[in-house]
Amino acid sequence: MVHEVDKHVGQRIRHRRWLAGLTQQQLAEAVGIKFQQIQKYETGTNRVSASRLWDISRALGVSPSFFFDGLEMSGAQDSGEENLLEKKETLELLRTYYAIPESQRKRLFDLARALGQAA
């Protein structure tokens, strides 16, 4: 049975890896393990040791605490609501948004805000 904390940490690894534009193979090579192990971490099937989490955080350019963001002290998600950051569509939108030059990004943001307020 997958523990909720292991599942959460795995999801955070997958999301950060995806935002960084890395494949499981690339992350595995950066950490010095096989890509199958990254798969197991991302699904929560295998627990990530503290030293491995340290290596992964360095490879992904975040603090080790990043992987625990959003967890309550009880180890469960803070609400039953769907987490928007878990959606692939949201991650793809963020990644694409930040690929746009800053001046155009500002105009796009203003347009999106206006459309959201009109809805």
TIKOLDO-634510 format. One line per field, with one value per residue: residue in one letter; x, y, z of N, C-alpha, C in turn. Coordinates in Angstrom, 2 decimals, decimal comma, padded with zeros to 5 digits. Layout:
REM residues N
r: (a|...)
n_xx: (X|...)
n_yy: (Y|...)
n_zz: (Z|...)
ca_xx: (X|...)
ca_yy: (Y|...)
ca_zz: (Z|...)
c_xx: (X|...)
c_yy: (Y|...)
c_zz: (Z|...)
***
This chain:
REM residues 119
r: (m|v|h|e|v|d|k|h|v|g|q|r|i|r|h|r|r|w|l|a|g|l|t|q|q|q|l|a|e|a|v|g|i|k|f|q|q|i|q|k|y|e|t|g|t|n|r|v|s|a|s|r|l|w|d|i|s|r|a|l|g|v|s|p|s|f|f|f|d|g|l|e|m|s|g|a|q|d|s|g|e|e|n|l|l|e|k|k|e|t|l|e|l|l|r|t|y|y|a|i|p|e|s|q|r|k|r|l|f|d|l|a|r|a|l|g|q|a|a)
n_xx: (000,83|000,53|001,92|000,51|002,24|004,54|003,43|002,71|005,25|006,40|004,73|005,36|008,04|007,74|006,23|008,00|010,18|009,02|008,35|010,90|011,65|012,81|013,43|012,55|014,75|016,85|016,83|017,39|019,99|021,33|021,20|022,35|021,17|018,93|016,38|014,03|013,86|013,30|010,73|009,42|009,71|008,20|005,60|005,19|005,58|008,08|009,85|011,58|014,82|016,44|018,98|018,87|016,72|017,86|019,82|018,12|016,75|018,81|019,46|017,14|017,02|015,81|014,86|015,10|012,82|010,83|009,52|007,78|005,95|002,62|001,65|-000,13|000,51|-000,42|000,09|-001,62|-003,31|-004,31|-006,96|-009,95|-010,30|-009,59|-006,27|-004,99|-002,39|-001,74|-002,72|-001,95|-002,44|-002,36|000,33|001,54|000,54|001,72|004,43|004,56|003,68|005,80|007,72|007,24|008,26|008,94|007,63|005,49|004,29|003,25|001,20|-000,41|-001,11|-002,63|-004,77|-005,83|-006,63|-008,63|-010,46|-011,14|-012,39|-014,59|-016,04)
n_yy: (-001,18|002,21|004,93|008,05|010,27|009,44|009,24|011,92|013,21|011,94|012,88|015,58|015,46|014,52|016,66|018,86|017,91|017,74|020,44|021,44|020,44|017,96|014,52|011,32|009,70|011,56|012,86|010,68|010,03|012,33|012,00|009,58|007,04|004,40|004,95|003,61|003,59|006,25|006,32|004,67|006,19|008,44|007,45|006,75|004,20|003,30|004,45|007,52|007,93|010,04|010,98|010,49|012,11|014,54|014,58|014,56|016,96|018,80|018,29|019,16|021,77|022,81|023,24|020,58|020,65|021,51|019,32|018,53|020,50|021,58|019,49|018,41|018,28|015,83|014,26|014,00|015,29|018,72|019,23|017,86|018,80|018,97|019,26|021,78|021,93|019,34|018,65|017,85|019,62|022,14|022,29|022,21|024,56|026,49|026,06|026,70|029,34|030,64|030,42|032,37|035,59|038,18|040,75|040,20|038,25|039,66|041,11|038,99|037,95|040,08|040,02|037,45|037,83|039,79|038,34|036,36|037,86|038,74|036,47)
n_zz: (000,00|-000,84|000,84|001,79|002,06|000,67|-001,85|-002,32|-002,25|-004,45|-006,50|-006,42|-007,19|-009,84|-010,97|-010,70|-012,15|-014,66|-015,16|-015,28|-017,64|-017,98|-018,75|-017,31|-017,59|-017,91|-015,41|-013,79|-014,65|-013,81|-011,11|-010,73|-010,90|-012,08|-014,58|-014,04|-011,31|-010,75|-011,83|-009,97|-007,64|-008,37|-008,53|-005,98|-005,21|-004,34|-001,52|-001,05|-000,03|002,44|001,62|-001,12|-001,81|-001,32|-003,34|-005,61|-005,24|-005,59|-008,28|-009,48|-008,75|-006,42|-002,96|-000,54|001,07|-000,61|-001,71|000,22|000,51|000,91|002,38|005,23|008,78|009,57|007,46|005,39|002,45|002,43|001,75|000,25|-002,25|-005,75|-006,71|-008,57|-009,53|-009,98|-012,37|-015,70|-017,73|-016,46|-015,71|-018,23|-019,31|-017,61|-018,15|-020,88|-020,77|-019,40|-021,31|-023,10|-024,25|-021,84|-022,14|-023,87|-022,36|-020,19|-021,43|-022,26|-019,78|-018,74|-020,56|-020,01|-017,34|-017,70|-019,24|-017,40|-015,40|-016,78|-017,14)
ca_xx: (000,00|001,31|001,68|000,14|003,41|005,38|002,71|002,83|006,64|006,57|004,04|006,14|009,22|007,28|005,86|009,20|010,95|008,31|008,53|012,30|011,84|013,66|012,81|012,94|016,11|017,79|016,92|018,08|021,42|021,85|021,24|023,18|020,35|018,19|015,13|012,94|013,78|012,58|009,33|008,91|009,60|007,12|004,31|005,11|005,79|009,28|010,13|012,83|015,63|016,82|020,13|018,42|015,89|018,83|020,38|017,07|016,48|019,93|019,33|015,97|017,19|014,90|015,19|014,41|011,51|009,89|008,77|006,79|005,00|001,24|001,26|-000,47|001,33|-000,94|000,57|-002,67|-003,54|-005,07|-008,38|-010,35|-010,42|-008,59|-005,15|-004,78|-001,03|-001,62|-003,20|-000,92|-002,81|-001,87|001,79|001,88|000,23|002,76|005,68|004,42|003,58|007,11|008,56|006,89|009,05|008,29|006,71|004,29|003,68|002,47|-000,04|-001,22|-001,64|-003,70|-005,89|-006,41|-007,30|-009,86|-011,41|-011,60|-013,32|-015,81|-016,75)
ca_yy: (000,00|003,44|005,91|009,36|011,15|008,97|009,60|013,37|013,52|011,48|013,82|016,82|015,17|014,48|018,01|019,70|017,37|018,11|021,88|021,66|019,93|016,78|013,20|010,48|009,24|012,66|013,04|009,50|010,18|013,41|011,51|008,37|005,84|003,98|005,69|002,85|004,01|007,52|005,94|004,14|007,32|009,33|006,82|006,49|002,77|003,23|005,64|008,21|008,15|011,44|011,33|010,51|013,30|015,64|014,55|014,94|018,39|019,53|018,11|019,90|023,16|023,21|022,79|019,32|020,92|021,71|018,09|018,34|021,61|021,17|018,41|018,75|017,51|014,48|013,50|013,95|016,52|019,62|019,25|016,88|019,44|018,60|020,17|022,21|021,66|017,94|018,47|018,03|020,83|023,29|022,31|022,56|025,98|027,25|025,91|027,46|030,75|031,18|030,40|033,58|036,75|038,86|041,82|039,56|037,51|040,64|041,38|037,77|037,88|041,08|039,49|036,33|038,41|040,44|037,27|035,72|038,76|038,83|035,18)
ca_zz: (000,00|-000,98|001,90|001,22|002,01|-000,44|-003,07|-002,46|-002,60|-005,82|-007,40|-006,46|-008,01|-011,23|-011,42|-010,82|-013,28|-015,89|-015,35|-015,64|-019,00|-017,94|-018,80|-016,18|-017,88|-017,64|-013,96|-013,25|-014,93|-012,96|-009,73|-010,70|-010,73|-013,28|-014,74|-013,42|-009,91|-010,77|-012,02|-008,70|-006,73|-008,80|-008,24|-004,55|-004,98|-003,51|-000,73|-001,37|001,17|002,67|000,79|-002,51|-001,97|-001,39|-004,70|-006,54|-005,06|-006,23|-009,73|-009,93|-008,38|-005,35|-001,61|-000,21|001,67|-001,71|-001,96|001,29|000,48|000,68|003,29|006,62|009,72|009,67|006,32|004,37|001,73|003,28|001,44|-000,74|-003,55|-006,73|-006,76|-009,95|-009,95|-010,33|-013,73|-016,72|-018,48|-015,72|-015,82|-019,61|-019,47|-016,91|-018,88|-022,11|-020,38|-019,08|-022,52|-023,85|-023,80|-020,72|-022,54|-024,40|-021,25|-019,42|-022,17|-022,19|-018,42|-018,64|-021,32|-019,25|-016,18|-018,19|-019,62|-016,17|-014,71|-017,59|-017,12)
c_xx: (000,88|000,92|001,43|001,33|004,32|004,75|002,87|004,24|006,89|005,92|004,81|007,43|008,82|006,96|007,08|010,06|010,34|008,48|009,96|012,60|012,75|012,84|013,21|014,37|017,14|017,94|017,68|019,59|022,05|022,04|022,11|022,41|019,68|016,87|013,95|012,76|013,05|011,08|008,71|008,77|008,38|005,73|004,12|005,30|007,00|009,44|011,49|013,59|016,02|017,98|019,75|017,57|016,78|019,41|019,36|016,79|017,58|019,82|018,18|015,99|016,20|015,43|014,51|013,01|010,43|008,98|007,71|005,77|003,60|000,77|000,88|000,43|000,85|-000,46|-000,46|-002,74|-004,46|-006,54|-008,67|-010,47|-009,29|-007,51|-004,86|-003,37|-000,79|-002,07|-002,08|-001,18|-002,26|-000,36|002,23|001,63|001,30|004,08|005,66|004,40|004,95|008,10|008,32|007,76|008,24|007,30|005,40|003,53|002,80|001,15|-000,97|-001,87|-002,81|-004,95|-006,59|-007,17|-008,63|-010,89|-011,97|-012,59|-014,63|-016,66|-017,74)
c_yy: (001,25|004,42|007,27|010,31|010,74|009,35|011,10|013,76|013,10|012,40|015,12|016,64|015,21|015,87|018,89|019,23|017,82|019,60|022,23|021,15|018,72|015,50|012,43|010,00|010,32|012,89|011,88|009,60|011,25|012,95|010,26|007,10|005,49|004,72|004,95|003,23|005,34|007,25|005,49|005,25|008,17|008,74|006,58|005,03|002,54|004,55|006,21|008,43|009,62|011,84|011,37|011,74|014,54|015,72|015,01|016,43|019,23|019,45|018,95|021,37|023,68|022,72|021,44|019,53|021,15|020,50|017,81|019,47|021,08|020,03|018,98|017,92|016,08|013,60|013,41|015,28|017,40|019,73|018,18|017,47|019,00|019,67|020,52|021,92|020,20|017,67|018,73|019,31|022,09|023,41|022,72|024,05|026,84|027,22|026,75|028,96|031,35|031,09|031,64|034,73|037,60|039,94|041,25|038,82|038,44|040,93|040,17|037,63|038,85|040,62|038,37|036,84|039,04|039,39|036,57|036,57|038,87|037,56|035,07)
c_zz: (000,00|000,13|001,24|001,10|000,86|-001,77|-003,35|-002,91|-004,05|-006,83|-007,53|-007,27|-009,49|-011,76|-011,63|-011,99|-014,59|-016,17|-015,76|-017,05|-019,08|-018,10|-017,55|-016,36|-017,54|-016,14|-013,33|-013,46|-014,05|-011,52|-009,60|-010,43|-012,06|-013,35|-014,12|-011,96|-009,81|-010,94|-010,70|-007,65|-007,08|-008,54|-006,74|-004,20|-004,09|-002,77|-001,13|-000,07|001,26|001,75|-000,68|-002,78|-002,06|-002,80|-005,74|-006,45|-005,71|-007,75|-010,29|-009,50|-007,35|-004,01|-001,35|000,38|000,61|-001,88|-000,90|001,34|000,17|001,55|004,64|007,53|009,85|008,52|005,21|003,66|002,56|002,90|000,41|-002,12|-004,46|-006,78|-008,22|-010,44|-010,27|-011,76|-014,73|-017,52|-017,79|-015,86|-017,22|-019,86|-018,81|-017,68|-020,16|-021,82|-020,14|-020,24|-023,38|-023,34|-022,79|-021,13|-023,09|-023,29|-020,42|-020,12|-022,14|-020,81|-018,24|-019,39|-020,56|-018,03|-016,60|-018,58|-018,39|-015,41|-015,45|-017,52|-015,98)
***
